[in-house]
């Protein structure tokens, strides 16, 4: 029987953990181990996890408590490496703010991966408490140096019920075969947060891997605002810094120049007409750091 390692990075998310544990406890598939990588450890969280694991039994879990917030990319790497060391055949990256009620969800993902020899699988993701699409696949938009989720904010329907391949998708719920990591390595920890999944998937696509969309499976996303939204100072800095780093790392002339120009011009509009002094400062710092970041040779793919 295939073995799976489930990896989730925690950061101040105690309020969503009960739904997360309840969802896992209802699964028919049980040959997995959960790795909780905690970037905001607290006594209250420790107690809550112990309580929830007792209330909603799961096959087993490991709670890693980092002394500081090391970021999503490094947190995922910690869990992935532990899972691979325990001989997991598949890794499932999943957010803690995800609920799912289908008891066969994990089992069907594993069956599909084995029977169809799929290396990466995603379900349909809906907004929590609705039938509106949060993600039904994704695609890179290279001339912008970014990506987009398919179907975002649309009503669910037949248009989003066809199995197909994509070259990009958020990693908030994604099955990844161990051979993918063997082929391309792990998450680039330079990103800290944002664009780390784009970088990983761009490297995977360049190696010939594809993302299989299995829409009969669905999960519900309690969209997180732990970073304050995309216009917080934190997000303005990391989204823009990492976008520039991503473009520099993955694109060659002339696409690199097109994507950088598009990014700088569109953000200049926000700088001139929408941002206050603090946001302007963070945007300029993001641009400066994005151009100065050293390309991580371990994950360099051009």
Secondary structure, 3 states (H helix, E strand, C coil): CCCEEEEEEECCCHHHHHHHHHHHHCCCCCCEEEEEEECCCCHHHHHHHHHHHHHCCCCCEEEEECCCCCCHHHHHHHHHHHHHHCCCCEEEEECCCEECCCCCHHHHHHHHHHHCCCCEEEEEEEECCCCEEEECCEEEEHHHCEEEECCCCCECCHHHCCCEEECECCCCEEEEEHHHHHHHCCCCHHHCCCCHHHHHHHHHHHCCCCEEEEEEEEEEECCCCCCCCCCCHHHHHHHHHHHHHHHHHHCCCCHHHHHHHHHHHHHHHHHHHCCCHHHHHHHHHHHHHHHHCCCCHHHCCC
